[in-house]
């Protein structure tokens, strides 16, 4: 029985860097698991759309599809947009069995990817004691998503940073520049900003602008090895409900 198709669902953006990063990430996933069919669909702005990819898979005779939201928290897109798109597809394309995987975060692999980007930006392990960290996410009106970011900030604080503050590019407060100023007011000598976002775009650019007063700005998580491994982890977790029942005579 063939393995389920992995359909990575990205939000999409008018910024061409977004789609390029998503495709680089899915290419890395394919390199980690040769033979796995990995498709990419977008909710908006970019092609192919999620419905178009599912229609093509159905026409080609695919059976099982694991739809994986390329999202770091369970907010509106994971709770509403994506389930609605997948429900409509199941209604129209009855030969497809579609399972929605969990969002990517929180995960130790995301924290590892975040720290990799910080080290690449010039932070050394010994710098943590004198460095305050701003964990800058896209932002959400969903309380669950906000709580997750706050919890990640607390977890990072326990890894040796002298202080960690969450910040948001939209929908929630504080903004990145406010968190940088707050750390300075605490007397923190060095401030680093870590974007907790996957791909470049309008909101990551807003984070970068807000980091003007910081000493270090890390890159977005991008097509990191940790993120590619996490996609496969979520894929494997979602495969369990698709496994055929064990034979009663076994």
C-alpha positions in Angstrom: 0.0 0.0 0.0 1.6 3.3 -1.0 2.4 5.9 1.7 0.0 8.8 2.0 0.8 11.9 0.1 2.2 14.7 2.2 0.4 17.9 1.3 2.1 20.9 2.9 -0.4 23.8 3.2 1.2 27.2 3.3 -0.6 30.5 3.7 0.8 32.2 0.7 2.1 35.8 0.2 2.5 38.5 -2.5 6.2 38.5 -1.5 8.0 36.0 -3.8 10.4 35.1 -1.0 7.6 33.4 0.8 6.8 30.8 -1.9 10.5 30.3 -2.6 11.2 29.5 1.1 8.2 27.1 1.2 9.5 25.2 -1.9 13.0 25.1 -0.5 11.6 23.5 2.7 9.6 20.9 0.9 12.6 20.1 -1.2 14.5 19.4 1.9 11.8 17.2 3.2 12.0 15.1 0.0 15.7 14.8 0.4 15.2 13.4 3.9 12.7 10.8 2.8 13.3 9.8 -0.8 10.2 8.2 -2.3 7.7 10.2 -0.3 5.4 12.2 -2.5 5.4 15.8 -1.2 3.0 18.4 -2.6 2.6 22.1 -1.8 -0.7 24.0 -1.8 -1.4 27.6 -0.8 -4.4 29.2 0.8 -4.0 32.5 -0.9 -1.9 34.6 -3.3 0.2 31.7 -4.7 -0.5 28.8 -7.0 -1.4 26.0 -6.8 -4.3 26.4 -4.5 -5.0 23.6 -2.0 -8.3 22.6 -3.8 -6.4 22.4 -7.1 -3.7 20.1 -5.7 -6.3 17.8 -4.2 -8.3 17.7 -7.5 -5.1 16.7 -9.3 -4.3 14.0 -6.7 -7.8 12.5 -7.0 -7.5 12.5 -10.8 -4.2 10.7 -10.6 -5.7 8.0 -8.4 -4.2 8.9 -5.0 -5.9 7.5 -2.0 -4.6 8.9 1.3 -3.5 12.4 1.9 -2.0 14.0 5.0 -2.6 17.7 4.9 0.0 19.5 7.1 -0.6 23.1 8.0 2.7 25.0 7.7 1.8 27.0 10.8 3.5 27.5 14.2 0.4 27.8 16.3 -3.2 26.7 16.3 -4.9 29.9 15.4 -7.6 31.0 12.8 -6.1 29.3 9.8 -5.6 25.9 11.6 -9.0 26.0 13.3 -11.2 27.5 10.5 -9.7 28.1 7.0 -7.9 24.8 6.5 -10.6 22.6 8.0 -13.2 24.3 5.7 -11.1 23.8 2.6 -10.5 20.2 3.5 -14.1 19.5 4.3 -15.2 20.9 0.9 -12.6 18.7 -0.8 -13.7 15.5 1.0 -17.3 16.3 -0.1 -16.3 16.6 -3.8 -13.4 14.2 -4.0 -14.8 11.1 -2.2 -12.0 8.8 -3.3 -9.5 10.8 -1.3 -9.1 10.1 2.4 -7.7 13.3 3.9 -6.3 13.7 7.4 -5.3 17.1 8.8 -2.1 16.9 10.7 -1.3 19.0 13.7 0.4 22.4 13.4 4.2 22.5 13.8 4.5 24.1 17.2 5.3 24.0 19.9 8.3 21.7 19.5 11.9 21.4 20.7 12.9 21.2 17.0 11.5 24.7 16.5 13.4 26.0 19.5 16.5 24.4 18.1 15.9 26.0 14.7 15.4 29.3 16.4 18.7 29.1 18.2 20.5 27.9 15.1 19.4 31.2 13.4 20.7 33.2 16.4 24.1 31.5 16.3 24.3 32.1 12.5 23.6 35.8 13.3 26.6 36.0 15.6 25.3 34.9 19.0 27.6 32.5 20.8 26.5 30.1 23.5 28.4 32.0 26.1 26.6 35.3 25.2 23.3 34.2 26.6 23.9 35.4 30.2 24.4 39.0 29.0 21.9 38.9 26.1 18.2 39.6 26.3 16.0 37.9 23.6 12.9 39.1 21.9 10.8 36.2 20.6 9.0 37.9 17.7 6.1 36.1 16.2 3.5 37.2 13.5 0.8 37.7 16.1 -2.8 36.5 16.5 -6.1 37.4 18.1 -6.4 33.8 19.2 -5.7 33.5 23.0 -4.4 29.9 22.6 -1.8 31.1 20.0 -0.7 34.0 22.2 -0.4 31.7 25.2 1.9 29.3 23.2 4.3 32.1 22.3 4.4 33.2 26.0 5.2 29.7 27.1 8.0 29.3 24.5 9.5 32.5 25.8 9.4 31.1 29.3 11.1 27.9 28.1 13.8 29.8 26.3 14.4 31.9 29.5 15.4 28.6 31.2 18.1 27.9 28.6 20.4 30.7 29.9 19.2 34.0 28.3 19.3 36.8 30.8 15.7 37.8 29.8 13.2 36.8 27.1 10.2 38.8 26.0 7.6 37.8 23.5 6.6 40.3 20.8 4.1 40.4 17.9 4.1 41.9 14.4 0.3 42.3 14.3 -2.9 41.7 16.2 -1.3 41.6 19.7 1.1 43.6 21.8 3.8 44.3 22.5 5.5 45.1 19.2 9.1 44.1 18.6 10.4 47.7 19.1 8.5 47.9 22.4 10.1 44.6 23.7 13.6 45.9 22.6 13.0 49.1 24.5 11.8 47.2 27.6 14.9 45.1 27.7 17.1 48.2 27.4 15.2 49.8 30.3 15.9 46.7 32.4 19.6 47.4 31.8 20.2 44.5 29.4 23.5 45.1 27.7 22.9 43.2 24.5 19.5 42.5 22.8 18.8 39.9 20.1 15.6 39.5 18.1 14.6 36.1 16.9 11.7 36.0 14.4 9.5 33.0 15.2 8.2 32.9 11.6 8.8 30.4 8.8 9.2 32.5 5.7 9.9 36.1 4.7 7.1 38.5 4.0 5.2 41.6 5.2 5.1 40.6 8.9 8.7 39.4 9.1 9.7 42.7 7.5 7.8 44.5 10.2 9.7 42.5 12.8 13.0 43.4 11.2 12.0 47.1 11.2 11.1 46.9 14.9 14.5 45.3 15.6 16.4 48.4 14.5 17.3 49.2 18.1 18.6 45.6 18.8 22.2 44.4 18.4 21.4 41.2 16.6 18.6 40.2 14.3 18.3 36.5 13.4 16.9 35.2 10.1 13.5 33.5 9.8 13.3 29.8 10.5 13.2 29.0 6.7 14.2 25.7 5.2 16.2 24.6 8.2 17.1 21.0 8.8 15.1 21.1 12.1 12.0 22.3 10.4 12.2 19.7 7.7 12.5 17.0 10.3 9.5 18.4 12.2 7.3 18.2 9.1 8.1 14.5 8.8 7.4 14.1 12.5 4.0 15.6 12.2 3.4 13.5 9.0 4.3 10.3 10.8 2.1 11.2 13.8 -0.9 11.8 11.4 -0.3 8.4 9.7 -1.3 6.4 12.7 -5.1 6.9 12.2 -4.6 5.8 8.6 -3.0 2.5 9.4 -5.2 -0.5 8.5 -6.6 -2.4 11.5 -4.7 -5.4 12.7 -6.0 -8.8 11.5 -8.1 -10.5 14.2 -6.3 -13.8 13.3 -2.9 -12.4 13.8 
